[in-house]
């Protein structure tokens, strides 16, 4: 306790001797001054000050003026404002200037002690409580993971792990974060087995299965379309469930969450396959069969998602007997995002508006290629922080704020997630084998059978089969595929990058959030 140093600033400091004596007896080191000028001199020259008690009403430099200058010198030092004045505007101004607590004179010793405990000991208490709670749930999660979970139980377990990831983010407990990371790796190992065991059955049954990509709109979007309520579907490419969870508090300032559901992205968990499936309401196999001009195989030249709007409108025609007015926009940069914001009122003229935002996907790719972004988003915690910083300052957030003032339904979802890859696995393929790091499609692929999920009958799981001997392999957990040529170079390039296309909870279990304005 003796290491905690308090600076008390009050023009009536002589009247506070009982409080100062009390703090000294409790082991706190207290320095006192009678004006803001002296306080600022001490703060400039003493970086050991842990907390400041600041009188609001002082002659010369007022408490609020002193507070402003304190924040310029030491922006993170906690400040407790002490005031005789309970006027609302004074408190609002002080709180807006980032005080950590305030007390009304006359202050008694117990109030002071409670404020100190709340501010100084808060971090320690949060750490201790979080560690204790996680230790209690640790065994429960382990038992769940090994108990043969069904698909909804896997969703619940994944969300439980995310809850602890976010809690540990805030409490900054590195040793617990390491344990959670190992537990998540174990969960992904079991989840990969679960997918490998059930994936064929899901494509050949209507029962006991999750909603898959091509069923997303029929299940969650189309039932919301009503004559008097425009429906807006916002698809954030590459949005993981944990990223949704850090966006959520900002969105819920303006919206009420009607439901939070999950669908399972089809394999491969890539934009070409999953997003075309979402907008068409068909598997890639059926898109290729019914609209051959709109499907381009991996090894063929050309854009793989150039017909999303066409596929969407075809799906709407199949699902509705009446005319449904639909618009679609793909937002690839800030300029187009601002155009959507500027024309947001136009959204109200349509029964269904679909907006696709590619920023998170671009961030993921840019992180692979740019050292500065790799440093900024060095791990999952930093990656979440970077994406939420984008969201809070994006035209998308402003568009949502505008929509919250209208009678609309908003559905936020994604096409797939992404995982940080750590374990390289060698594969060999011919020139037509796909280049994706998390899955390969080709005729002559050699691979480590323990590290992949093999699909040798693609049509049975809704995948195109360009050649009679075409097979697909999918990387499990945090594995990624490399060719033997220049192996070490590409290993250094791609290790610890965020990739998608394979099997992991992060890639497959995707959020579907239904919102209505407050």
N, C-alpha and C positions, 0 to 999 in steps of 0.2 A: 504494500500500500504506500510505503514511503516514497516510491518512485513517481507517484502521481503529483504533478505540480499544477497549482491553481493560481491564476492571476485574477484578483478581485478589484474591479474598478468602480468606485462610488465616491461622490463628493462628500458624503456623510460617513466616511469610512470609520470615524471614531465611534460612531454609534453601533458599529457592527462587531465590536471586540468580542462579545459572547459567541457569535457565530464563528469567528476566526479561531477563537480558543478551542471551540468544539471540534473544528476540522483538524487542528493541530493534534488534539488528543486522539483523534481517530487515525492519525498517521499520515495525513495529507500535508504536503509542503505548500504553504500559502504565502503569496506575495501580494501586497495591497498598494494601490495608488488612488489618488483622489480626483484625477481628471484624465480625459481621453488622450491628451498630448503625451503625458508620461507613459500611459499604457502603450501607445504606439512605439515609443522609444524602446521600451522593454521588449516588445514583440519583435522589433527589428533585430535586436541584439541577443535574444535568448530563444533558441529554437527548441528548448526543453519544456515550454509551456504546453500542458496537456489539455487544459480547459480554461475558459474565461467566463467569469461572472461579471456582467456589464449592466450598470445602472442606466435606465433609459433616459432619466431626466437629470442632466448635469449642465451647469453653466459653461459657457465657452463652446467647446466641441460636444454636441449632444451625443446621447447613446447611439442613436441611429446613424449619425455621421461617423462616429468612432467605429461602429460595426462595419460600415461600408469600407473604411480604410483598412480595418483588420482583415477583411476578406481579400483585399488586394495583396496584402503582405503574406498572410497565411490562410489560404482559401479553405483548407480542410480542418482547421482547428475548431473544435466544438465551442459554441457560445450559448450561454444561458442569459437571457435578458431579464432584468429585474426592474419592476416598474410599480409606481403608485397608481398609474393611470390605466384603467381597464377599458378605455375607449377602443371600439372595434377597429377603427382605422389605424391606430397605433399598432395593434397586434397584427393586423393584416400586413402592414408595412414591414414590421420586424420579421414575421414569418416568411414574407416574400424575399427578405434579404438573407434567408437561410440560417435563422437561429435554430438551435437544436432543442431548446426548451425555454419556457419563461415562468417566472415566479412573481406573485403579487406581494408587495410589501404590506405589513411586516413579515419577513420570512422567518420561519422557525427552523431549528436545526434538522428536524426530521425531513422537512421538505427538501432542504439542501442535500441531505444524504441520499434521499430517494432519487433526486435528479442526477446526482453523480453516479449512482448505481445504474440508472437507466442508460446513461450515455457512455460512461467509461467501461462498465462491466457488460454492456449489452452484447458486444461481439463475443466475449468469452462465454456468456450464458447461452447464446444461440448455438455456438459451437458444441458446447457440452450437451445441450438438449437434442440437437440434430444427431450427434454421434450416438447418443443413447437410444433414440428412436430407430435409427437405421440398424443398429446392432440387434434390436428386438425383431425387426422385419427381415433381417438378413437370412435367418434360418427358414423363415416362411417362404421367401423367394426361392431359395435353393430347393426346398421340397416341391414347390410348384413346378419349377423348371423340369425336374426329373419325373413328374407324375403322369406324363402322357396327356398333355393339355389339348383341348379342342380349340378351334380357331378363335372363338370369342374370348376364351381364357388366355390365349396368346396376346390378344389385343390388350386385355386387362393387365397382364404381366408386363408388357412393354410400357404401358402408361405408368405402371407402378415404378419401373426403373427410371423413366423420364422424370417422374415426380422427385425422385431422390437425386438425380443429376442436377435438377434446378435448385433444390434445397442446398446441395453441397456447393453449387456455384456461389450462392449468397453467403454461405458460412465459411468458405475458403478453407476447407479441411482436406489437405492434399492426401493424407494417408487414407482417409475414408474414400476419397475419389478414386484412388488406385484400386481399392478393394471392389468398389462398385464397377469399375472398368473390367476387372477380371470376371465379375459376376455376369456382366452384360455379354462378354465373350462366350461364357459358358451357355448363356441363354441362346445366343445366335447359333452355337453348335447344335443345340437341340432343335431350334427352330428350322435349321436347314434339313435336319432329318425329317421333321414334320412335313415340310413342303415336299420333299422328295417322295415321301410315302403317300401323300394325298393328292398331289397335283393332277395326275391323270384322272382320278375319280371326279374331281370337281368339274372337269370339262365334259363329263358324261353322266351327270346326275343333277337333279334340281334340289336335292335335300342335303342337309348337314354340310353346307358349304358357305363360304363368305361371298359377299358381293364382289365380283371381279370387275376389271376395268370396263369391259364392254356392257356391263349391266348397271353402271353407275348412274347414268342419266335417267334410265327408266325407274330406278329405285328411289333416287333422292331429288332429282330435278323436275322431271315432268309432272309428278303429282302436285308440285307447288304452283304450276302455271294456272292462273285464274284470270278471267276477263278484266277484273278491276284492279289487279295487283301485278305490276311488272315484276318479273323474276330476273335477277342478275346473278349469273354464275361467274365467279372469278377463279380462274385456274392459275395458281402460282407454280410454274414449272420447277420441279426439284425441291418442293417444300416438304421438309421432314416434320413429323409430329412434334418433336421438341421445339422446332422453330415456330410452329403454330402456337405452342404454349407460351412462348415469350412475346409473341404478337398479341395474344389474347387480351391482356389487361387494357391495352390501348384501344382495341376495337370495342370492348365492352363498356367503354365510356359512352358510346353512342348507340350500341345495339344490345338487345337481349338475346342470349344464346338459346334458341329453341331446342337444338339437339346437337350433340357431338358424336358422330359415328365414324366408322372406319370401313374402308374397302381395301381389298388386296389387289395390288398392281399385278397384271399378268407378267409372265416372263416372255422375252427379256424386259426387265424394268428400265426401259429406255423410252425416250420421247417417240421415236418412230413407231414403236409397237403399242405402247400403252395409251398415248394420246390419240392416235388414229382410232384405236379401239373405243376409247371414251366417246369421241365425237360421232363415230359411225354406229355405235351400238352393236358392232360386229367384231368377231375375232379377226386377226390379221389374215387367217386362212380364207375367211369368207369375204373380206374386203378384196383380196386378190382374185377371188373367184367371181364376185359380182361386179367389181369395178376394176378390172385389170389395168386400165389406163391411169388409175389413181394410186396404184401401189407400186413402189419401186423397191426391189430387193436390195439388201445391204451392198452387194458387190456391183450393183448397177449405178451408173452415173445419174445425177439429178437430185433435186430436193426431196427429202423423204416425208415432209409434212406440208406439202404445197396445197393439199386438197382438204384440209380440215373443215373449212367453211362449207364446201360441197357435201362432205360426208355428214356434217351436222344437219344441214337442211334436208338431206335425204332421210335421215333418221327421224326428224320431226314429221316429215310427210307420212312415214310409216306408222307413227304412233298416234297421230291426231287426224280425225276425220274432218274437223273444221280447219280453216286457215289459221295458222299461228304466225304472227309477225316476229321474225327473228333477225337479229343482227349479230355480227361476229367481228371482233377486232383482235389482232395480235400486236402486242406492245413490245417492241424490241429495244427502245431507247427512251431517254427522258423526254425528247421532243414529242414522240407519239403519246407518251403518258400524259403530258400536259395538254395535248389535243383532246384526249378523252376527258380530262378534267374540265377544260373550257367548254366542251359540248355535253357535259354530264346531263343537262336537262333533256337532251335528245333521247337518253336512255328510257325516259318515261313514256315514250311513244311506241315502245315495243313490248310484246308479251314476254319475249326471252332475249336477253342480251348476254352474250358470252364474251368475256374479256380474258385473254391469255397474256400473262406477264412473265417475261423470260429472264428477269434480272437475277434471281437466285441461281438459276442454271448458268448464266454468264459469269457470275461471281465464282461459282465452283470451278469452271474451266479456267478463268483468269488466275485463280489461286494456284493452279497447277503450273501455269506458264510464267507467273511474275513473282519474284522473290519477295517483294515488298508486301504483296497480299498474303503470301504464305506466312510471313512473319506476323502480320496483323491477325490472321485467322489460323493460329498455330495449332489449335486443338478444337474440340467440339464446343467448349465454353466460349472461346474467342470467336468461333464461326457463328454461334448464336448471337453473340454481341454485335458482330458486324452486320448480320442480316437485320437485326432489330433496329440498328442505327439507320440503315437504309430505309426500312419501312416507315419509321417515325418521321422522316424528312422527305418522303416520296409523294409525288402527285397522287398515287394510289390511295394513300391515307387521307388526303384531302378530298378525293372523290368519294370515299366511304363516308367521310364527315358530311358531305353534301347529301348523299343518299339517305343518311340517317334522319333527315328532315322530311322525307317523303314516304308515301305508303308503298313500300316495296318489300320483297323478299330477297335476301342475299344469301348465296351459297358459296362458301370458300372451300376450295379443294386443290388438288394437285394431280399430277399424272404418275409420279413416283418419287421416291426419296433418294438418298445417297449415303454412302458409308466411307469412312476413312480407311484406306487399304494399307495393310502392313506386311502381308506374307506373299511373296512372289511364287508363282508356279509355272514351270516351263511347259509350253505347248509347241507342237509342230503342225503347220498346215500349209496348204498350197496357196497360190497367188489369189484365189477367190475367197479365201477364209476371211471372215470379218476382222476388223482391227480393234473392236471394242475390248477394253481390258477386263470386263467382268463376264462377257459371254463370247462364244465363238460359234459361227454357223458355217459349215463347209462340208466337203465330201471326204477329205482325207485328213482327219485331225488325230494327232497322237497326244495323250494327256495322262496325268496322274489320276486314276479312277477315284482315289480317296478324297480328292479335293474338288470334285465336280459333281453336278447332277446332270446326267446324260439323258437327252430325249432323242431317241432314235426312230420315233414314230411321230413326227411333228404334227401331222394332220389330226392326231388324236387329242392334241391339246391346243388346237386352233392356230397352228403356225404354218406358214407357207412351206412348201417343199419344192424348191426350184429344180432339184435333181433327185432322181430315185434314191441316191445314196446320201442325200443331205442329212446331217445330224446337227444338233445343237448341244453345247455344253455350257453350264452355268457355274460360275465361281461361288463357293459357299463361304459364309462368314466374311472375314476381311482379306480373303485371297484375291490376287489379281494375276492375270495371265501375261507372260512375256515369252517372246520367241528367243531361241538360243543366240541368234545374231545380235551382236552389240548388247548382250544381256546386262552387263554391269552398268552401262550407260543408261539404259532405260529403267533399270532398277533404281538408280539414284534419282532419275527424273520423276518417276511415278510413285515411289514409296512415300507413304504419309500424305497422299492426295485424296480428295473426295471423288469417288467414282460411283457409277450406277450401271445396272444391267444384270446383276446377279441376285443372290439369295441372302437376304438379311432382313431383320425386323425393320431397320431404318429405311430400306429400299421398298419393301413390299407393303407394310402396314401404313396406310395413308389416311389423312384426316378428311372428313366431309362435315363441314360445319354449317348449320342453318341458322340464320339471324333475322331478327325483325327490329325495326327502329324502336328506341325507348320512348 
